[in-house]
Amino acid sequence: MIRAKSEFAASDNVKYHLMETLRRMTIFVIGTLGVLILVLMEGDY
């Protein structure tokens, strides 16, 4: 009886986990690009 509930919650959990991973990857990529652009703009380093 608990199994059905946990399976239902698992699908929600997977969706949430995917969204969280996507968000972290997006933030990481944007941050990396920002740093690269700053470094290229400066040209001193």
Summary of the structure (lengths in Angstrom):
residues: 45
radius of gyration: 19.3
end to end distance: 61.8
largest distance: 64.6
contacts: 80
relative contact order: 0.08
helix: 91%
strand: 0%
